């Protein structure tokens, strides 16, 4: 298939055009020729030199990432940015990025993936950003104890996610915004949620959460944003017949 066909396929379900006014990142094909051949695609969270190099080693024609190279402002192609771009160009590696449309997708998004792992029922959009709900909220059919949440989401992941254990010991309702949704905890507090999950931690919300009596899990930016990429990877295998590989480059943050 052509890279342009992959682009059309992504746009058919990821609402890239609909979110252009809200998302400063350059969603879509960031490097590559639209008529280039695509036989194998690599999937990763970040567009960094390490994922580029590993994608090349895997023989990938395209690297699909959540965090791309461009974020709404001109960026000189020098230094580390030059090295990334040069690696892609020298090895004919296309780079395709999807940011907020992947966070918010109700079936293939990062938050939907986390919600499904927990088995959240009655899922709804949560956390408005420029007119779009980026996160997910819902209820647990079978309540979880607070200390059961991390193993349920991340298994025996050696990096310990940080929990603010300020709410009920038994969790019935959950809201989440993957990655950098720290300050949206205020929305969860207003809605009386038992547990709020996001990626990044912040000193600024500590006392707000303590005084409101809400549990907050900081799962790490990386670890809360792998599910969407992997969901799209699986969909590409099933619907497009692509050979794929997931490139896992955790940061511990």
MARBA-3410 file (N, C-alpha, C, O; in Angstrom, 1 decimal):
253
0.8,-1.2,0.0,0.0,0.0,0.0,0.9,1.3,0.0,2.1,1.2,0.3 ~ 0.3,2.4,-0.4,1.0,3.7,-0.3,0.8,4.3,1.0,-0.1,4.1,1.7 ~ 1.8,5.2,1.4,1.7,5.9,2.6,0.4,6.8,2.6,-0.2,7.1,3.6 ~ 0.1,7.3,1.4,-1.1,8.1,1.3,-2.4,7.3,1.7,-3.3,7.9,2.2 ~ -2.4,6.0,1.4,-3.5,5.2,1.8,-3.6,5.0,3.3,-4.7,5.0,3.9
-2.4,4.9,3.9,-2.4,4.8,5.4,-2.9,6.1,6.0,-3.6,6.1,7.0 ~ -2.5,7.3,5.4,-3.0,8.6,5.9,-4.5,8.6,5.8,-5.1,9.1,6.8 ~ -5.1,8.3,4.7,-6.5,8.3,4.5,-7.2,7.4,5.5,-8.2,7.7,6.1 ~ -6.6,6.2,5.8,-7.1,5.3,6.8,-7.1,5.9,8.2,-8.1,5.8,8.9 ~ -6.0,6.5,8.6,-6.0,7.1,9.9,-7.0,8.2,10.0,-7.7,8.3,11.0
-7.2,9.0,9.0,-8.1,10.2,9.0,-9.5,9.7,9.0,-10.4,10.5,9.4 ~ -9.8,8.5,8.6,-11.1,7.9,8.5,-11.7,7.7,9.9,-13.0,7.6,10.0 ~ -10.9,7.6,10.9,-11.4,7.3,12.3,-10.8,8.1,13.4,-11.4,8.1,14.5 ~ -9.7,8.8,13.1,-9.1,9.5,14.2,-9.4,11.0,14.3,-8.9,11.7,15.2 ~ -10.3,11.5,13.5,-10.8,12.9,13.6,-9.7,13.9,13.6,-9.7,14.9,14.4
-8.7,13.7,12.8,-7.6,14.6,12.7,-8.0,16.1,12.3,-7.6,17.0,12.9 ~ -8.8,16.1,11.2,-9.2,17.5,10.7,-10.1,18.2,11.8,-10.0,19.4,11.9 ~ -11.0,17.4,12.4,-11.9,18.0,13.4,-11.2,18.7,14.5,-11.8,19.6,15.1 ~ -10.0,18.2,14.9,-9.3,18.8,16.0,-8.2,19.7,15.7,-7.4,20.1,16.6 ~ -8.1,20.2,14.4,-7.0,21.1,14.0,-7.0,22.4,14.8,-5.9,22.9,15.2
-8.2,22.9,15.2,-8.2,24.2,15.9,-7.9,24.0,17.4,-7.5,25.0,18.0 ~ -7.9,22.8,17.9,-7.6,22.6,19.3,-6.2,22.0,19.5,-5.7,22.2,20.6 ~ -5.6,21.4,18.6,-4.4,20.7,18.8,-3.2,21.4,18.0,-3.3,21.5,16.8 ~ -2.3,22.0,18.7,-1.2,22.7,18.1,-0.2,21.8,17.4,0.6,22.3,16.6 ~ -0.2,20.5,17.7,0.8,19.7,17.1,0.4,19.4,15.6,-0.8,19.6,15.2
1.3,19.0,14.8,1.1,18.8,13.4,0.7,17.3,13.2,1.6,16.4,13.0 ~ -0.6,17.1,13.3,-1.1,15.7,13.2,-1.1,15.2,11.8,-1.4,16.0,10.9 ~ -0.7,14.0,11.5,-0.6,13.5,10.2,0.8,13.1,9.8,1.7,13.0,10.7 ~ 1.1,13.1,8.5,2.4,12.8,8.0,3.4,14.0,8.2,3.1,15.0,7.7 ~ 4.4,13.8,9.0,5.4,14.8,9.3,6.6,14.7,8.5,7.2,15.7,8.1
7.0,13.5,8.1,8.2,13.3,7.2,7.8,12.1,6.3,7.2,11.1,6.7 ~ 8.1,12.3,5.0,7.9,11.2,4.1,7.2,11.6,2.8,6.6,12.7,2.7 ~ 7.3,10.7,1.8,6.6,10.9,0.5,5.3,10.2,0.5,5.2,9.0,0.8 ~ 4.2,10.9,0.2,2.9,10.3,0.2,2.7,9.1,-0.7,1.9,8.2,-0.4 ~ 3.5,9.1,-1.7,3.4,7.9,-2.7,4.4,6.8,-2.4,4.6,5.9,-3.2
5.1,6.9,-1.3,6.0,5.9,-0.9,5.3,4.6,-0.5,4.2,4.6,-0.1 ~ 6.0,3.5,-0.7,5.5,2.2,-0.4,5.5,1.9,1.1,6.5,2.3,1.8 ~ 4.5,1.3,1.6,4.4,0.9,3.0,4.1,-0.5,3.1,3.0,-1.0,2.8 ~ 5.1,-1.3,3.6,4.9,-2.7,3.9,5.0,-3.0,5.4,4.3,-4.0,5.8 ~ 5.8,-2.3,6.1,5.9,-2.5,7.5,5.9,-1.2,8.3,6.6,-0.2,7.9
5.1,-1.2,9.4,5.0,0.0,10.2,5.4,-0.2,11.6,5.1,-1.3,12.2 ~ 6.2,0.7,12.2,6.6,0.6,13.6,5.7,1.6,14.3,5.3,2.6,13.8 ~ 5.4,1.3,15.6,4.6,2.1,16.4,5.3,2.4,17.7,5.9,1.5,18.3 ~ 5.3,3.6,18.2,6.0,4.0,19.4,5.3,5.3,20.0,4.5,5.9,19.3 ~ 5.6,5.6,21.2,5.0,6.8,21.9,5.7,8.1,21.4,5.0,9.0,21.1
7.0,8.1,21.3,7.8,9.3,21.1,8.6,9.3,19.8,9.2,8.3,19.4 ~ 8.6,10.4,19.1,9.5,10.6,18.0,10.8,11.1,18.5,11.1,12.3,18.5 ~ 11.7,10.2,18.9,13.0,10.5,19.4,14.0,9.7,18.6,13.7,8.8,17.8 ~ 15.3,10.0,18.7,16.3,9.4,17.9,16.3,7.9,18.1,16.5,7.1,17.2 ~ 16.1,7.4,19.4,16.2,6.0,19.7,15.0,5.3,19.0,15.3,4.2,18.4
13.8,5.8,18.9,12.7,5.1,18.2,13.0,5.1,16.7,12.6,4.2,16.0 ~ 13.6,6.2,16.2,13.9,6.3,14.8,14.9,5.1,14.4,14.7,4.4,13.5 ~ 15.9,5.1,15.2,17.0,4.1,15.0,16.4,2.6,15.1,16.8,1.8,14.2 ~ 15.6,2.4,16.0,15.0,1.0,16.2,14.1,0.7,15.1,14.0,-0.4,14.7 ~ 13.3,1.7,14.6,12.4,1.5,13.5,13.2,1.1,12.3,12.8,0.2,11.5
14.3,1.8,12.0,15.2,1.5,10.9,15.7,0.1,11.0,15.7,-0.7,10.1 ~ 16.2,-0.3,12.2,16.7,-1.6,12.5,15.6,-2.7,12.2,16.0,-3.8,11.7 ~ 14.4,-2.4,12.5,13.3,-3.3,12.2,12.8,-3.4,10.8,12.0,-4.2,10.4 ~ 13.4,-2.5,10.0,13.0,-2.5,8.5,11.7,-1.8,8.3,11.1,-2.2,7.3 ~ 11.3,-0.9,9.1,10.0,-0.3,9.0,10.1,0.8,7.9,11.1,1.5,7.7
9.0,1.0,7.2,8.9,2.1,6.2,8.3,3.3,6.8,8.4,4.4,6.3 ~ 7.6,3.1,7.9,6.9,4.3,8.6,6.9,4.1,10.1,6.7,2.9,10.6 ~ 7.0,5.2,10.8,6.9,5.1,12.3,5.7,6.0,12.7,5.7,7.2,12.4 ~ 4.8,5.3,13.3,3.6,6.0,13.9,3.9,6.3,15.3,4.2,5.4,16.1 ~ 3.7,7.6,15.7,4.0,8.0,17.1,2.8,8.9,17.6,2.0,9.5,16.9
2.8,9.0,18.9,1.8,9.9,19.6,2.4,11.3,19.8,1.7,12.3,19.5 ~ 3.7,11.3,20.2,4.4,12.6,20.3,5.3,12.8,19.1,6.3,12.1,19.0 ~ 4.9,13.7,18.2,5.7,13.9,17.0,6.8,14.9,17.1,7.3,15.2,18.2 ~ 7.2,15.5,16.0,8.4,16.4,16.0,8.0,17.9,16.0,8.9,18.7,16.3 ~ 6.8,18.2,15.7,6.4,19.6,15.5,5.2,20.0,16.4,4.2,19.2,16.5
5.3,21.1,17.1,4.3,21.5,18.1,3.9,22.9,18.0,3.9,23.7,18.9 ~ 3.5,23.3,16.8,2.8,24.6,16.6,3.7,25.8,16.4,3.2,26.9,16.5 ~ 5.0,25.6,16.3,5.9,26.7,16.1,7.0,26.3,15.2,7.4,25.1,15.2 ~ 7.6,27.2,14.5,8.7,26.9,13.6,9.9,26.3,14.4,10.2,26.8,15.5 ~ 10.5,25.3,13.9,11.6,24.7,14.6,12.8,24.4,13.7,12.7,23.7,12.7
13.9,25.1,14.0,15.1,25.0,13.1,15.6,23.6,13.0,15.6,22.9,14.0 ~ 15.9,23.1,11.9,16.5,21.8,11.7,18.0,21.8,12.0,18.8,21.8,11.1 ~ 18.3,21.9,13.3,19.6,21.9,13.7,19.7,21.0,15.0,18.7,20.5,15.5 ~ 21.0,20.7,15.4,21.2,20.0,16.7,20.5,18.6,16.7,20.5,17.9,15.7 ~ 19.8,18.3,17.8,19.2,17.0,18.0,18.0,16.9,17.0,17.8,15.8,16.5
17.3,18.0,16.7,16.2,17.9,15.7,16.8,17.5,14.4,16.2,16.7,13.7 ~ 17.9,18.1,14.0,18.5,17.7,12.7,18.9,16.2,12.7,18.6,15.6,11.7 ~ 19.4,15.7,13.8,19.8,14.3,13.8,18.6,13.4,13.6,18.7,12.3,13.0 ~ 17.5,13.7,14.2,16.3,12.9,14.1,15.8,12.9,12.6,15.6,11.9,12.0 ~ 15.7,14.2,12.1,15.2,14.3,10.7,16.1,13.6,9.7,15.7,13.0,8.8
17.4,13.8,9.9,18.4,13.2,9.0,18.3,11.7,9.0,18.4,11.0,8.0 ~ 18.1,11.1,10.2,18.0,9.7,10.4,16.8,9.2,9.6,16.9,8.1,8.9 ~ 15.7,9.9,9.7,14.5,9.5,8.9,14.7,9.6,7.4,14.4,8.7,6.7 ~ 15.3,10.7,7.0,15.5,10.9,5.6,16.5,10.0,5.0,16.3,9.5,3.9 ~ 17.6,9.8,5.7,18.7,8.9,5.2,18.2,7.5,5.0,18.7,6.7,4.1
17.2,7.1,5.8,16.7,5.7,5.8,15.3,5.6,5.2,14.7,4.5,5.3 ~ 14.8,6.6,4.5,13.5,6.7,3.9,12.4,6.2,4.9,11.6,5.4,4.5 ~ 12.5,6.7,6.1,11.5,6.4,7.1,10.5,7.5,7.2,10.9,8.6,7.6 ~ 9.3,7.2,6.9,8.2,8.2,7.1,7.8,8.3,8.6,7.9,7.3,9.3 ~ 7.4,9.4,9.0,7.0,9.7,10.4,5.6,10.2,10.4,5.3,11.2,9.7
4.7,9.5,11.1,3.3,9.9,11.2,2.9,10.1,12.7,3.1,9.2,13.5 ~ 2.4,11.2,13.0,2.1,11.6,14.4,0.6,11.9,14.6,0.0,12.5,13.8 ~ 0.1,11.4,15.7,-1.3,11.7,16.1,-1.3,12.0,17.6,-1.1,11.1,18.4 ~ -1.7,13.2,18.0,-1.6,13.6,19.4,-3.0,13.6,20.0,-3.5,12.5,20.4 ~ -3.6,14.7,20.2,-4.9,14.7,20.9,-6.0,13.9,20.3,-6.8,13.3,21.0
-6.1,13.7,19.0,-7.1,12.8,18.4,-6.9,11.4,18.9,-7.9,10.6,19.0 ~ -5.7,11.0,19.3,-5.4,9.7,19.8,-5.8,9.6,21.3,-6.3,8.6,21.7 ~ -5.5,10.7,22.0,-5.8,10.7,23.4,-7.3,10.5,23.6,-7.8,9.7,24.5 ~ -8.1,11.2,22.8,-9.6,11.3,23.1,-10.4,10.2,22.4,-11.6,10.1,22.7 ~ -9.9,9.4,21.5,-10.7,8.5,20.7,-11.5,7.6,21.6,-10.8,6.9,22.5
-12.8,7.4,21.5,-13.6,6.6,22.4,-13.3,5.1,22.3,-13.7,4.4,23.2 ~ -12.7,4.6,21.3,-12.4,3.2,21.1,-10.9,2.9,21.1,-10.5,1.9,21.7 ~ -10.2,3.7,20.3,-8.8,3.4,20.1,-7.8,4.3,20.8,-6.6,4.3,20.6 ~ -8.3,5.2,21.7,-7.5,6.2,22.3,-6.8,5.7,23.6,-7.1,4.6,24.1 ~ -5.9,6.5,24.0,-5.1,6.2,25.3,-6.0,6.0,26.5,-5.9,5.1,27.2
-7.0,7.0,26.6,-7.8,6.9,27.8,-8.9,5.8,27.7,-9.2,5.1,28.7 ~ -9.3,5.5,26.5,-10.2,4.4,26.3,-9.5,3.1,26.6,-10.1,2.2,27.2 ~ -8.3,3.0,26.3,-7.5,1.8,26.5,-7.3,1.5,28.0,-7.5,0.4,28.5 ~ -7.0,2.6,28.8,-6.9,2.5,30.2,-8.2,2.1,30.9,-8.3,1.3,31.7 ~ -9.3,2.8,30.4,-10.6,2.5,30.9,-11.0,1.0,30.7,-11.6,0.4,31.5
-10.7,0.5,29.5,-11.0,-0.9,29.2,-10.3,-1.8,30.1,-10.8,-2.9,30.5 ~ -9.0,-1.5,30.3,-8.2,-2.4,31.2,-8.9,-2.5,32.6,-8.9,-3.6,33.2 ~ -9.4,-1.4,33.1,-10.0,-1.4,34.4,-11.5,-1.9,34.3,-12.1,-2.2,35.4 ~ -12.0,-2.1,33.1,-13.4,-2.6,33.0,-14.4,-1.5,33.3,-15.4,-1.8,33.9 ~ -14.1,-0.2,33.0,-15.1,0.8,33.4,-16.4,0.7,32.6,-16.3,0.4,31.4
-17.5,0.8,33.3,-18.8,0.8,32.7,-19.3,2.2,32.5,-18.8,3.1,33.1 ~ -20.3,2.3,31.6,-21.0,3.6,31.4,-19.9,4.7,31.1,-20.0,5.8,31.7 ~ -19.0,4.4,30.2,-18.0,5.4,29.8,-18.5,6.6,29.1,-19.4,6.5,28.3 ~ -18.0,7.8,29.6,-18.4,9.0,29.0,-17.1,9.9,28.8,-16.1,9.6,29.5 ~ -17.2,10.9,28.0,-16.1,11.8,27.8,-15.9,12.7,29.1,-16.9,12.9,29.8
-14.7,13.1,29.3,-14.4,13.8,30.6,-13.2,14.8,30.3,-12.4,14.5,29.4 ~ -13.2,15.9,30.9,-12.1,16.9,30.8,-12.2,17.7,29.5,-11.5,17.3,28.6 ~ -12.9,18.8,29.5,-13.0,19.6,28.3,-11.8,20.4,28.0,-11.3,21.1,28.9 ~ -11.4,20.4,26.8,-10.2,21.2,26.3,-10.6,21.8,24.9,-10.7,21.0,24.0 ~ -10.8,23.1,24.9,-11.1,23.8,23.7,-12.3,23.1,23.0,-12.4,23.0,21.7
-13.3,22.8,23.8,-14.6,22.2,23.2,-14.6,20.7,23.0,-15.6,20.2,22.5 ~ -13.5,20.0,23.3,-13.4,18.6,23.2,-13.1,17.9,24.5,-12.4,18.4,25.3 ~ -13.8,16.8,24.8,-13.5,16.0,25.9,-12.3,15.1,25.6,-12.4,14.3,24.7 ~ -11.2,15.3,26.3,-10.0,14.5,26.0,-10.0,13.2,26.8,-9.5,12.2,26.3 ~ -10.5,13.2,28.0,-10.5,12.0,28.8,-11.7,11.1,28.9,-12.6,11.3,28.0
-11.8,10.2,29.8,-12.9,9.3,30.0,-13.2,9.2,31.5,-12.3,9.3,32.3 ~ -14.5,9.0,31.8,-14.9,8.7,33.1,-15.9,7.5,33.1,-16.5,7.3,32.0 ~ -16.1,6.9,34.2,-17.0,5.8,34.3,-17.0,5.2,35.7,-16.5,5.7,36.6 ~ -17.7,4.0,35.8,-17.8,3.4,37.1,-17.3,1.9,37.0,-17.4,1.3,35.9 ~ -16.9,1.4,38.1,-16.4,0.0,38.2,-17.6,-0.8,38.6,-18.2,-0.6,39.6
-17.9,-1.8,37.8,-19.0,-2.8,38.1,-18.7,-3.5,39.4,-19.5,-3.7,40.2 ~ -17.4,-3.9,39.6,-16.9,-4.4,40.8,-15.9,-3.5,41.4,-14.8,-3.3,40.8 ~ -16.2,-2.8,42.5,-15.2,-1.9,43.1,-13.8,-2.5,43.3,-13.7,-3.7,43.6 ~ -12.8,-1.7,43.2,-11.4,-2.1,43.4,-10.9,-1.4,44.7,-11.3,-0.3,45.0 ~ -10.1,-2.2,45.4,-9.4,-1.5,46.5,-8.3,-0.6,45.9,-7.8,-0.9,44.8
-8.0,0.4,46.6,-7.1,1.4,46.1,-5.7,0.8,45.7,-5.2,1.1,44.7 ~ -5.3,-0.2,46.5,-4.0,-0.8,46.2,-4.0,-1.8,45.1,-3.0,-2.4,44.7 ~ -5.2,-2.1,44.6,-5.4,-3.0,43.4,-5.3,-2.3,42.1,-5.2,-3.0,41.0 ~ -5.4,-1.0,42.1,-5.5,-0.3,40.8,-4.2,-0.4,40.0,-4.2,-0.6,38.8 ~ -3.1,-0.1,40.6,-1.8,-0.1,39.9,-1.5,-1.5,39.3,-1.2,-1.5,38.1
-1.6,-2.6,40.0,-1.4,-3.9,39.4,-2.4,-4.2,38.3,-2.0,-4.8,37.3 ~ -3.6,-3.7,38.4,-4.6,-3.9,37.4,-4.2,-3.2,36.1,-4.4,-3.7,35.0 ~ -3.7,-2.0,36.2,-3.3,-1.2,35.0,-1.9,-1.5,34.5,-1.8,-1.7,33.2 ~ -0.9,-1.7,35.3,0.4,-1.8,34.9,1.1,-3.1,35.2,2.3,-3.3,34.9 ~ 0.4,-4.1,35.8,1.0,-5.3,36.2,2.2,-5.1,37.2,2.0,-4.4,38.2
3.3,-5.8,37.0,4.4,-5.7,37.9,5.5,-4.7,37.4,6.6,-4.9,37.6 ~ 5.0,-3.6,36.7,5.9,-2.6,36.2,6.8,-2.1,37.4,6.3,-1.8,38.4 ~ 8.1,-2.2,37.1,9.1,-1.9,38.2,9.1,-0.5,38.6,9.5,-0.2,39.8 ~ 8.7,0.5,37.7,8.6,1.9,38.1,7.4,2.1,38.9,6.3,1.9,38.4 ~ 7.4,2.5,40.2,6.2,2.6,41.0,5.5,3.9,40.7,6.0,5.0,40.9
4.3,3.8,40.1,3.5,5.0,39.9,3.2,5.7,41.3,3.1,5.0,42.3 ~ 3.0,6.9,41.3,2.7,7.7,42.5,1.3,7.8,42.8,0.5,8.3,41.9 ~ 0.8,7.5,44.0,-0.6,7.6,44.4,-0.7,8.6,45.5,0.0,8.6,46.5 ~ -1.7,9.5,45.4,-2.1,10.3,46.5,-3.3,9.7,47.1,-4.4,9.7,46.5 ~ -3.2,9.0,48.2,-4.3,8.1,48.8,-5.2,8.9,49.7,-5.3,8.7,50.9
-5.9,9.9,49.1,-6.6,10.9,50.0,-8.1,10.6,49.9,-8.9,11.3,50.6 ~ -8.6,9.7,49.1,-10.0,9.4,48.9,-10.4,8.1,49.5,-9.6,7.5,50.3 ~ -11.5,7.5,49.1,-12.0,6.3,49.7,-11.1,5.1,49.4,-10.5,5.1,48.3 ~ -11.0,4.2,50.3,-10.1,3.0,50.1,-10.7,2.1,49.1,-10.0,1.3,48.5 ~ -12.0,2.1,48.9,-12.7,1.3,47.8,-13.1,2.2,46.7,-13.8,3.2,46.9
-12.6,1.9,45.5,-12.8,2.8,44.3,-14.1,2.3,43.6,-14.2,1.1,43.2 ~ -15.0,3.2,43.3,-16.2,2.9,42.5,-16.3,3.7,41.2,-16.8,3.2,40.2 ~ -15.8,4.9,41.3,-15.8,5.8,40.1,-14.4,6.3,39.8,-13.6,6.6,40.6 ~ -14.2,6.4,38.5,-12.8,6.7,38.0,-12.9,7.7,36.8,-13.8,7.6,36.0 ~ -12.0,8.7,36.8,-11.9,9.5,35.6,-10.4,9.6,35.3,-9.5,9.4,36.2
-10.1,9.8,34.0,-8.7,9.8,33.6,-8.4,10.7,32.4,-9.3,10.8,31.5 ~ -7.3,11.3,32.4,-6.7,12.0,31.2,-5.3,11.6,31.1,-4.5,12.0,32.0 ~ -4.9,10.9,30.1,-3.5,10.4,30.0,-2.6,11.5,29.8,-3.0,12.6,29.4 ~ -1.3,11.3,30.1,-0.2,12.3,29.9,-0.3,13.4,30.8,-0.1,13.3,32.0 ~ -0.5,14.6,30.3,-0.4,15.9,31.1,-1.7,16.5,31.5,-1.9,17.6,31.3
-2.5,15.7,32.1,-3.8,16.2,32.6,-3.9,16.5,34.0,-4.9,16.4,34.7 ~ -2.8,17.0,34.6,-2.7,17.2,36.1,-3.8,18.1,36.6,-4.5,17.7,37.6 ~ -4.0,19.2,36.0,-4.9,20.2,36.6,-6.3,20.0,36.4,-7.2,20.6,37.0 ~ -6.6,19.0,35.5,-8.0,18.6,35.3,-8.6,17.8,36.5,-9.7,17.4,36.5 ~ -7.7,17.6,37.5,-8.2,16.9,38.7,-9.3,17.7,39.3,-10.2,17.2,40.0
-9.3,19.0,39.1,-10.4,19.9,39.6,-11.8,19.5,39.1,-12.8,19.5,39.8 ~ -11.8,19.0,37.8,-13.1,18.5,37.2,-13.5,17.3,37.9,-14.7,17.1,38.2 ~ -12.6,16.4,38.2,-12.9,15.1,38.9,-13.4,15.4,40.3,-14.3,14.8,40.8 ~ -12.8,16.4,41.0,-13.3,16.8,42.3,-14.7,17.3,42.3,-15.5,16.9,43.1 ~ -15.0,18.2,41.3,-16.4,18.7,41.2,-17.4,17.6,41.0,-18.5,17.8,41.4
-17.0,16.6,40.3,-17.9,15.5,39.9,-18.0,14.4,41.0,-18.7,13.4,40.8 ~ -17.2,14.5,42.1,-17.2,13.6,43.2,-16.6,12.2,42.8,-17.1,11.2,43.3 ~ -15.6,12.2,41.9,-14.9,11.0,41.5,-14.1,10.4,42.6,-13.4,11.2,43.3 ~ -14.1,9.1,42.7,-13.2,8.4,43.8,-11.7,8.4,43.4,-10.9,8.6,44.3 ~ -11.4,8.2,42.1,-10.0,8.1,41.7,-9.8,8.9,40.4,-10.6,8.7,39.4
-8.8,9.7,40.3,-8.4,10.4,39.1,-7.1,9.9,38.7,-6.2,9.8,39.5 ~ -6.9,9.5,37.4,-5.7,9.0,36.9,-5.2,9.9,35.8,-5.9,10.3,34.9 ~ -3.9,10.3,35.9,-3.2,11.0,34.8,-1.8,10.6,34.8,-1.4,9.6,35.5 ~ -1.0,11.2,33.9,0.4,10.8,33.8,1.3,11.6,34.7,2.0,11.0,35.5 ~ 1.4,12.9,34.4,2.4,13.7,35.1,1.9,14.1,36.6,0.7,14.3,36.8
2.9,14.2,37.5,2.6,14.6,38.8,2.9,16.1,39.0,3.6,16.7,38.2 ~ 2.3,16.7,40.1,2.5,18.1,40.3,2.4,18.4,41.8,1.4,18.0,42.4 ~ 3.3,19.1,42.3,3.2,19.6,43.7,2.0,20.5,43.9,1.4,20.6,44.9 ~ 1.7,21.2,42.8,0.6,22.3,42.9,-0.7,21.8,43.3,-1.5,22.5,43.9 ~ -1.0,20.5,43.0,-2.4,20.0,43.3,-2.5,19.2,44.6,-3.5,18.7,44.9
-1.4,19.0,45.2,-1.3,18.1,46.4,-2.4,18.5,47.5,-3.2,17.7,47.8 ~ -2.3,19.8,47.9,-3.3,20.2,49.0,-4.7,20.3,48.5,-5.6,20.0,49.3 ~ -4.9,20.6,47.2,-6.3,20.6,46.7,-6.9,19.2,46.8,-8.0,19.1,47.1 ~ -6.1,18.2,46.4,-6.6,16.8,46.5,-6.8,16.3,47.9,-7.7,15.6,48.2 ~ -5.8,16.7,48.8,-5.9,16.3,50.2,-7.2,16.9,50.8,-7.9,16.2,51.5
-7.4,18.1,50.6,-8.6,18.8,51.2,-9.9,18.4,50.6,-10.9,18.4,51.2 ~ -9.9,17.9,49.3,-11.1,17.5,48.6,-11.4,16.0,48.9,-12.5,15.6,48.7 ~ -10.4,15.3,49.4,-10.6,13.8,49.7,-10.7,13.0,48.4,-11.7,12.2,48.3 ~ -9.8,13.1,47.5,-9.8,12.3,46.2,-8.5,11.6,46.1,-7.4,12.1,46.4 ~ -8.6,10.4,45.6,-7.4,9.6,45.2,-6.9,10.0,43.9,-7.7,10.2,43.0
-5.6,10.2,43.7,-5.0,10.5,42.4,-3.8,9.6,42.1,-3.0,9.4,43.0 ~ -3.9,9.0,41.0,-2.8,8.2,40.5,-2.0,8.8,39.4,-2.6,9.2,38.3 ~ -0.7,9.1,39.6,0.2,9.6,38.6,0.9,8.4,38.0,1.9,7.9,38.5 ~ 0.4,7.9,36.9,0.9,6.7,36.3,2.1,6.9,35.4,2.7,5.9,34.9 ~ 2.5,8.1,35.2,3.6,8.4,34.3,3.1,8.8,32.9,2.2,8.1,32.4
3.7,9.8,32.3,3.3,10.3,31.0,3.4,9.1,30.0,2.5,8.9,29.2 ~ 4.6,8.4,30.0,4.8,7.4,29.0,3.8,6.2,29.2,3.1,5.8,28.2 ~ 3.7,5.7,30.4,2.9,4.5,30.7,1.4,4.7,30.5,0.7,3.8,30.2 ~ 0.9,5.9,30.6,-0.5,6.2,30.4,-0.8,6.4,28.9,-1.9,6.6,28.5 ~ 0.3,6.4,28.0,0.0,6.8,26.6,0.6,5.7,25.7,0.9,6.0,24.5
0.6,4.5,26.1,1.0,3.4,25.2,-0.2,2.7,24.6,-0.1,2.1,23.5 ~ -1.3,2.7,25.3,-2.5,1.9,24.9,-3.1,2.3,23.6,-3.5,1.5,22.7 ~ -3.1,3.7,23.3,-3.7,4.2,22.1,-2.8,3.7,20.9,-3.3,3.3,19.9 ~ -1.5,3.9,21.0,-0.6,3.5,19.9,-0.7,2.0,19.6,-0.8,1.6,18.5 ~ -0.8,1.2,20.7,-0.9,-0.2,20.5,-2.3,-0.6,19.9,-2.4,-1.6,19.2
-3.3,0.1,20.2,-4.7,-0.2,19.7,-4.7,0.1,18.2,-5.3,-0.7,17.4 ~ -4.1,1.2,17.8,-4.0,1.5,16.3,-3.1,0.5,15.6,-3.4,0.1,14.5 ~ -2.1,0.1,16.3,-1.2,-1.0,15.7,-2.0,-2.2,15.4,-1.9,-2.8,14.3 ~ -2.8,-2.7,16.4,-3.6,-3.9,16.2,-4.6,-3.7,15.1,-4.8,-4.6,14.3 ~ -5.2,-2.5,15.0,-6.2,-2.2,14.0,-5.6,-2.2,12.6,-6.1,-2.7,11.6
-4.3,-1.7,12.5,-3.6,-1.7,11.2,-3.3,-3.1,10.7,-3.4,-3.4,9.6 ~ -2.9,-3.9,11.7,-2.6,-5.3,11.3,-3.9,-6.0,10.8,-3.8,-6.7,9.8 ~ -5.0,-5.8,11.5,-6.2,-6.5,11.2,-6.9,-6.0,9.9,-7.4,-6.8,9.1 ~ -6.9,-4.7,9.7,-7.7,-4.1,8.6,-6.8,-3.8,7.4,-7.3,-3.9,6.3 ~ -5.5,-3.6,7.6,-4.7,-3.2,6.4,-3.7,-4.4,6.1,-3.1,-4.3,5.0
-3.6,-5.4,6.9,-2.7,-6.5,6.7,-1.3,-6.1,6.8,-0.4,-6.7,6.2 ~ -1.0,-5.0,7.5,0.4,-4.5,7.6,1.2,-5.4,8.6,0.7,-5.9,9.6 ~ 2.4,-5.6,8.3,3.4,-6.1,9.3,3.7,-5.0,10.2,4.0,-3.9,9.7 ~ 3.7,-5.2,11.5,3.9,-4.1,12.5,4.9,-4.5,13.6,5.1,-5.7,13.8 ~ 5.4,-3.5,14.3,6.2,-3.8,15.5,6.0,-2.6,16.4,5.9,-1.5,16.0
5.9,-2.9,17.7,5.8,-1.9,18.7,7.2,-1.7,19.3,7.9,-2.6,19.7 ~ 7.6,-0.4,19.3,9.0,-0.1,19.9,8.8,0.5,21.2,8.3,1.7,21.4 ~ 9.1,-0.2,22.3,8.9,0.2,23.6,10.2,1.0,24.2,11.2,0.3,24.3 ~ 10.0,2.3,24.4,11.2,3.1,24.9,10.7,3.8,26.1,10.5,5.1,26.0 ~ 10.5,3.2,27.3,9.9,3.8,28.4,10.9,4.8,29.0,12.1,4.6,29.0
10.3,5.9,29.6,11.2,6.9,30.2,11.1,6.9,31.7,12.0,7.5,32.4 ~ 10.2,6.1,32.2,10.0,6.1,33.7,9.3,7.3,34.2,9.2,7.5,35.4 ~ 8.9,8.2,33.3,8.2,9.5,33.7,6.9,9.6,33.0,6.2,10.6,33.2
END
